[in-house]
Each structure stands twice: as structure tokens, then as C-alpha cells.
């Protein structure tokens, strides 16, 4: 059976390398089935073997979780990598281009192999989800949809944004989520014009638009869902803007299929919102991939060349924002299928006025 590490090795010739050093925790998890905290070690993959380099704090855990993976237990991670590369005769080491400069400088000074910084090597493999990964994301999106819908029944004037976020996080934890993939966003009233406005102590007020953006892990994989609701009539301008964003999202979703680019999908929504006089209010990209991390490939935004492929899971999240008034965003998670797509999120998309 071809393993994920085998799939990484299959890229070596094309990349003109014969080894690769993995620092990113999610990529370690993807390849080896276990990971360490950032800065606490590396997974080193060579043409004929792989070894996990970390320290004694992780020894018992890794022996249990990945018993067949050779371990190098040391505090001098990079020296251990260098020693192993020399022992196996490696000549060109690929590294993640996100490696800290200090680590790169150490390798450049001490390593006997050539070093090639590379972008997206493991990330590109991670974009195409396996059946078990898709099943986990389905569970995450289903549970998040249920939690979001439950929150709608709980939101009320007088509670704070922070209390709303905490209520949702507690509900999700009680129902099986293992954590958040980012701090839950609850932004209300004028603050809903902040696309990434952190939940604050602001009180929810009559006529506020309330944007809730959240991501929760289930079985190691995350959802990413946004809904905007109103606490009473928010006014004609925001209601019209909501309808425009919902229509833009519907148009984008309808076009999702293998072969379309992220730039093409983005342009569909951007053109429609511009026709409605809202082009300048759409100030971010349209979406991105999700999986082990909240932001993965492919990217969906202005002029992005990323080509959609079957078994990728993406978000579609247009929004518009008006300083001093408020804003809104609608975000759903989609599985790209061989012939089109499947929307995984089930929370209501229509404007809910509570």
C-alpha cells in the first residue's frame, strides 16, 4: 500500500531533492500520524527511510502512537538531522520555506548537503482528501451547523459578544468537538464591519447585525462556518446587502467543480456584487481549503490560479462591510466531487431576524 510518506517521496525527482525536513505540525501529523509542538522537532524523510527527531518529552507518546516510526531522541534536533542525512548519503535537502531564519542559518552553516527551500510540498498533497478525512470533515461541519443553529435560539439582546462565543464553544465541546481552529468571532452592530473582529464585551443590541464565524475540530479535522443574523430589523440597506451576498454566494457555489480556478470563482461573486453597487464593500478573498488546518489550499481569490480538484474541501465566504454601520458574511463548506460539488454545511442561509 502506498503511504503518504511514499507520496511525498514520489515528488523528490521532480523537485530535484533526495530528502525533506518537515517542521509543520499538521504536515507531521498528515505524514506520520503524530506531531510535536512547533519548534520541538522534525520529521525527516529520505529516499529510503524516515525518522522522527524530537526530545524525551514526546518519547512515551510517540512510541505508543507511531510504534513503527524510528525515533531520534535529542535536544539538538538539527544536528541529529544532519547526522542522519550524512549517514544515508543524502545530497539535497528540501525544507519548508516557512522554516525560521535561525534554523535555516544553522543548516546552511553546518549541513553537508545542499538546501532547497520549497513551498507547498506537503500542503499540495494534503489538499486532496482521502475518504477518512472527508468523513471527519463531514462530522465537523455537521456538528458546527447544529451548534450554530442552537446558538440562534440562545442569542438575545443584552448578552455580550464574548458570552455568545463562549456559549457556542461550550455547546460544541459538550457535543463532541475537541477544540477550536481559531478564536470564535462574534462581531455585532458597527463591529460587524470588522471581518475578523474578535468577540468583545460589547452588549448585543436591538437591530444589530451579528456575525458569527467559527471553526471546530472533530476527529482532527476542522469546519469553518459563518452566519450573520439580526436582532430585530437591521434596516433596508443591510437587508438588501444580505440578499446580494446570499445571491453572490449561490452563484459562486453553482460554479464549483473540478477544473475551475480560484480566480474564476472569486470573479463570479465579485462581478455580481459590483453590479449591485457593493464591489468596494467586498474586501477579502472568496474562500480557501480546510482540513487539518483552518487555512489550506486551494485558494479562492482575485486572480488566484489554483485549479479546483475532486476531493478537495473548500469554503465559499463572500461578505460586505460598511464602516460605521455594520457588515455581514455567509460561509459554507463544500466538498468538490468528480462532477461538481456537495454543500456540507446545513445551517440556515437566509437572513434570520431574531
C-alpha positions as CSV (number, residue, x, y, z in Angstrom):
1,X,0.0,0.0,0.0
2,X,1.3,3.5,-0.9
3,X,1.7,5.6,2.2
4,X,1.6,9.3,2.5
5,X,5.3,9.3,3.0
6,X,5.6,7.3,-0.2
7,X,3.6,10.0,-2.0
8,X,6.0,12.6,-0.6
9,X,9.0,10.7,-1.9
10,X,7.4,10.4,-5.3
11,X,7.8,14.2,-5.6
12,X,11.6,14.1,-4.9
13,X,12.8,13.7,-8.5
14,X,10.5,16.5,-9.8
15,X,11.8,18.7,-7.0
16,X,15.4,17.7,-7.5
17,X,15.8,16.7,-3.9
18,X,16.5,13.4,-2.1
19,X,15.3,14.2,1.4
20,X,12.8,16.6,3.0
21,X,12.6,18.1,6.5
22,X,9.1,18.6,7.9
23,X,8.7,21.1,10.8
24,X,5.0,22.0,10.3
25,X,3.0,20.1,13.0
26,X,-0.1,19.5,10.7
27,X,2.2,18.1,8.0
28,X,3.9,15.9,10.5
29,X,0.5,14.6,11.6
30,X,-0.5,14.0,8.0
31,X,2.6,12.1,7.0
32,X,3.5,10.2,10.2
33,X,0.2,10.1,12.2
34,X,1.7,12.1,15.1
35,X,3.2,15.6,15.7
36,X,5.1,17.7,18.2
37,X,4.6,21.3,19.2
38,X,6.2,23.8,16.8
39,X,9.9,24.0,17.4
40,X,10.0,20.7,19.3
41,X,11.3,18.5,16.5
42,X,11.2,17.4,12.9
43,X,10.1,14.6,10.7
44,X,13.0,13.8,8.3
45,X,12.1,11.8,5.1
46,X,14.8,10.5,2.9
47,X,14.8,8.4,-0.2
48,X,14.7,5.1,1.8
49,X,13.7,5.9,5.3
50,X,12.0,8.3,7.7
51,X,12.9,9.3,11.2
52,X,11.1,11.5,13.8
53,X,13.5,13.7,15.7
54,X,12.4,15.2,19.0
55,X,13.2,15.1,22.7
56,X,12.3,12.9,25.7
57,X,9.1,14.7,26.5
58,X,7.5,13.0,23.5
59,X,9.2,9.6,23.7
60,X,6.4,7.7,25.5
61,X,3.7,9.3,23.4
62,X,5.3,8.6,20.1
63,X,6.2,5.1,21.0
64,X,2.5,4.5,21.5
65,X,1.1,6.5,18.7
66,X,3.6,5.6,15.9
67,X,5.4,2.5,17.2
68,X,6.9,1.6,13.8
69,X,8.5,5.0,13.2
70,X,12.2,5.3,14.1
71,X,12.9,8.0,16.7
72,X,15.9,10.1,17.4
73,X,15.6,11.5,21.0
74,X,17.8,14.5,21.5
75,X,17.6,18.2,22.2
76,X,19.8,19.0,19.2
77,X,17.3,18.4,16.6
78,X,19.1,19.9,13.6
79,X,22.4,18.1,14.5
80,X,20.5,14.8,14.5
81,X,19.0,15.6,11.1
82,X,22.5,16.4,9.8
83,X,24.0,13.2,11.2
84,X,21.2,11.1,9.6
85,X,21.5,12.8,6.3
86,X,25.2,12.1,6.2
87,X,24.7,8.5,7.3
88,X,22.3,7.8,4.4
89,X,24.3,9.7,1.8
90,X,21.7,12.4,1.1
91,X,22.9,15.2,-1.1
92,X,20.0,17.7,-1.5
93,X,17.6,18.5,1.4
94,X,14.3,20.2,0.8
95,X,13.0,22.4,3.6
96,X,9.7,24.2,4.1
97,X,10.1,27.9,3.1
98,X,8.4,28.8,6.4
99,X,11.4,27.5,8.4
100,X,12.6,30.1,10.9
101,X,15.6,32.0,9.7
102,X,17.7,30.9,12.6
103,X,17.2,27.2,11.8
104,X,17.9,27.8,8.1
105,X,21.1,29.7,9.0
106,X,22.2,26.7,11.2
107,X,21.6,24.3,8.4
108,X,23.4,26.5,5.9
109,X,26.4,26.7,8.1
110,X,26.6,23.0,9.3
111,X,24.8,20.8,6.7
112,X,26.9,19.0,4.2
113,X,24.0,18.6,1.8
114,X,22.6,21.3,-0.4
115,X,19.5,23.0,0.9
116,X,16.4,23.9,-1.2
117,X,13.6,26.0,0.4
118,X,10.3,24.8,-1.1
119,X,6.7,25.9,-0.8
120,X,3.6,23.8,-0.5
121,X,5.2,20.4,-0.9
122,X,3.2,18.6,1.8
123,X,0.4,21.1,1.5
124,X,-0.3,20.1,-2.1
125,X,-0.6,16.5,-1.0
126,X,-3.0,17.5,1.8
127,X,-5.4,19.3,-0.5
128,X,-6.8,16.1,-1.9
129,X,-8.7,14.4,0.9
130,X,-8.9,10.7,1.5
131,X,-12.2,9.1,2.4
132,X,-11.5,9.0,6.1
133,X,-10.5,12.7,6.0
134,X,-13.7,13.6,4.2
135,X,-15.7,11.7,6.7
136,X,-14.1,13.6,9.6
137,X,-14.8,16.9,7.9
138,X,-18.4,15.9,7.3
139,X,-18.7,15.2,11.1
140,X,-17.1,18.6,11.9
141,X,-19.3,20.6,9.5
142,X,-22.5,18.7,10.6
143,X,-21.8,19.4,14.3
144,X,-20.9,23.0,13.7
145,X,-24.1,23.5,11.7
146,X,-26.0,22.1,14.6
147,X,-24.2,24.3,17.1
148,X,-24.7,27.4,15.1
149,X,-28.4,26.7,14.8
150,X,-28.6,26.1,18.6
151,X,-26.9,29.4,19.2
152,X,-29.6,31.3,17.2
153,X,-32.1,30.1,19.8
154,X,-29.8,31.4,22.6
155,X,-28.8,34.9,21.2
156,X,-30.5,37.8,22.9
157,X,-30.2,41.5,23.4
158,X,-28.1,42.2,26.5
159,X,-25.7,39.4,26.3
160,X,-22.1,40.2,25.3
161,X,-20.3,39.0,22.2
162,X,-17.9,37.1,24.4
163,X,-20.8,35.3,26.2
164,X,-22.2,34.3,22.8
165,X,-18.9,32.9,21.7
166,X,-18.3,31.0,24.9
167,X,-21.8,29.6,24.8
168,X,-21.2,28.2,21.3
169,X,-17.8,26.8,22.3
170,X,-19.2,25.1,25.4
171,X,-22.1,23.6,23.3
172,X,-19.6,22.3,20.8
173,X,-17.4,20.8,23.4
174,X,-20.3,19.1,25.2
175,X,-21.4,17.6,21.8
176,X,-18.0,16.2,20.8
177,X,-15.8,18.9,19.3
178,X,-12.2,18.7,20.6
179,X,-11.3,22.3,20.1
180,X,-11.4,25.5,18.0
181,X,-9.3,26.1,14.9
182,X,-9.3,29.8,15.6
183,X,-10.8,32.2,18.2
184,X,-14.6,32.3,17.6
185,X,-15.6,35.6,16.1
186,X,-18.8,37.3,17.3
187,X,-19.0,40.8,15.9
188,X,-22.2,42.9,16.3
189,X,-23.6,46.2,15.3
190,X,-20.9,48.6,13.9
191,X,-18.3,46.0,14.8
192,X,-19.8,43.6,12.3
193,X,-18.0,45.7,9.7
194,X,-14.7,44.2,11.1
195,X,-14.3,40.9,9.1
196,X,-12.1,39.4,11.8
197,X,-13.5,41.3,14.8
198,X,-12.7,39.3,18.0
199,X,-15.6,38.7,20.4
200,X,-15.7,41.5,22.9
201,X,-17.6,42.7,25.9
202,X,-19.9,44.8,23.7
203,X,-23.6,44.1,24.5
204,X,-25.8,42.8,21.7
205,X,-28.3,45.5,21.0
206,X,-31.7,45.9,19.2
207,X,-31.3,46.0,15.4
208,X,-27.7,44.7,15.5
209,X,-26.4,42.5,12.7
210,X,-24.4,39.7,14.5
211,X,-21.7,37.9,12.5
212,X,-20.6,34.5,14.0
213,X,-17.5,32.9,12.4
214,X,-16.3,29.7,13.9
215,X,-14.2,26.6,13.2
216,X,-14.3,23.4,15.3
217,X,-12.2,20.2,15.3
218,X,-13.8,16.8,15.2
219,X,-11.5,13.8,14.8
220,X,-8.6,16.0,13.9
221,X,-10.3,18.0,11.1
222,X,-11.9,21.4,11.2
223,X,-15.0,23.1,9.9
224,X,-15.2,26.8,9.0
225,X,-18.7,28.3,9.1
226,X,-20.0,31.9,9.2
227,X,-23.6,33.1,9.6
228,X,-24.9,36.6,10.2
229,X,-28.3,37.1,11.9
230,X,-30.1,40.2,13.0
231,X,-31.6,41.1,16.5
232,X,-34.6,42.9,15.1
233,X,-34.9,44.7,11.9
234,X,-31.4,45.9,10.8
235,X,-32.7,48.4,8.2
236,X,-33.2,48.2,4.5
237,X,-29.6,48.8,3.5
238,X,-28.3,45.8,5.4
239,X,-31.2,43.6,4.5
240,X,-30.6,44.4,0.8
241,X,-26.9,43.8,1.2
242,X,-27.6,40.4,2.8
243,X,-29.7,39.4,-0.1
244,X,-27.0,40.4,-2.5
245,X,-24.3,38.5,-0.6
246,X,-26.5,35.4,-0.4
247,X,-27.2,35.6,-4.2
248,X,-23.5,36.1,-4.9
249,X,-22.7,33.0,-2.8
250,X,-25.3,31.0,-4.6
251,X,-23.8,31.9,-7.9
252,X,-20.3,31.0,-6.8
253,X,-21.4,27.7,-5.3
254,X,-23.2,26.8,-8.5
255,X,-19.9,27.1,-10.4
256,X,-17.8,25.0,-8.1
257,X,-16.5,21.9,-10.0
258,X,-13.1,20.3,-10.9
259,X,-11.2,22.5,-13.4
260,X,-12.4,25.9,-12.4
261,X,-9.8,28.2,-10.9
262,X,-10.0,30.1,-7.6
263,X,-9.7,33.3,-9.6
264,X,-12.7,32.4,-11.7
265,X,-14.9,31.6,-8.7
266,X,-13.9,34.8,-7.0
267,X,-14.7,36.8,-10.1
268,X,-18.3,35.5,-10.2
269,X,-19.1,36.8,-6.8
270,X,-17.1,40.0,-7.2
271,X,-18.8,40.8,-10.5
272,X,-22.3,40.3,-9.1
273,X,-21.7,42.4,-6.0
274,X,-20.2,45.1,-8.2
275,X,-23.4,45.1,-10.3
276,X,-25.3,45.7,-7.1
277,X,-23.1,48.6,-6.2
278,X,-21.3,46.7,-3.5
279,X,-18.0,45.9,-5.2
280,X,-15.9,48.2,-2.9
281,X,-17.5,46.6,0.2
282,X,-16.2,43.1,-0.7
283,X,-12.7,43.4,0.8
284,X,-11.4,39.9,1.2
285,X,-11.0,36.7,-0.8
286,X,-13.8,34.3,-1.5
287,X,-12.5,31.2,0.2
288,X,-9.8,28.6,0.9
289,X,-9.3,24.9,1.6
290,X,-9.8,23.4,5.1
291,X,-8.6,20.2,6.7
292,X,-6.1,19.6,9.4
293,X,-5.6,23.4,9.4
294,X,-8.2,26.2,9.1
295,X,-6.4,27.6,6.0
296,X,-5.1,25.2,3.4
297,X,-5.1,25.1,-0.4
298,X,-6.7,25.7,-2.7
299,X,-7.0,29.5,-2.5
300,X,-10.1,31.2,-3.9
301,X,-9.5,34.9,-4.5
302,X,-8.7,37.6,-7.1
303,X,-6.6,36.1,-9.9
304,X,-5.6,33.0,-7.9
305,X,-4.6,30.3,-10.4
306,X,-5.3,27.3,-8.1
307,X,-7.4,24.8,-10.0
308,X,-10.1,23.0,-8.1
309,X,-9.9,19.2,-8.0
310,X,-12.2,16.4,-6.8
311,X,-12.0,15.6,-3.1
312,X,-10.8,19.0,-2.0
313,X,-12.9,20.7,0.7
314,X,-13.2,24.5,0.3
315,X,-15.1,27.4,1.9
316,X,-17.2,29.9,0.0
317,X,-17.5,33.1,2.1
318,X,-18.4,36.4,0.4
319,X,-19.1,39.3,2.6
320,X,-19.6,43.1,2.5
321,X,-18.7,45.7,5.2
322,X,-19.8,49.3,5.8
323,X,-17.7,51.3,8.3
324,X,-19.9,52.9,11.0
325,X,-22.9,50.7,10.0
326,X,-22.1,47.0,10.1
327,X,-21.4,44.1,7.8
328,X,-22.2,40.5,7.0
329,X,-20.7,37.3,5.7
330,X,-22.1,33.9,4.7
331,X,-19.7,31.0,4.7
332,X,-20.3,27.4,3.8
333,X,-18.0,24.3,3.4
334,X,-18.1,22.4,0.1
335,X,-16.7,19.1,-1.0
336,X,-15.7,19.1,-4.6
337,X,-16.9,16.0,-6.3
338,X,-15.9,14.4,-9.7
339,X,-18.9,16.1,-11.4
340,X,-19.5,19.2,-9.3
341,X,-19.8,19.8,-5.5
342,X,-21.7,19.0,-2.4
343,X,-22.5,21.6,0.3
344,X,-21.6,20.1,3.7
345,X,-22.9,22.8,6.0
346,X,-26.6,22.8,6.8
347,X,-27.2,25.8,9.0
348,X,-29.9,28.1,7.5
349,X,-28.5,30.6,4.9
350,X,-31.5,33.0,4.8
351,X,-31.4,36.2,6.9
352,X,-32.8,35.2,10.3
353,X,-34.2,38.1,12.3
354,X,-34.5,37.1,15.9
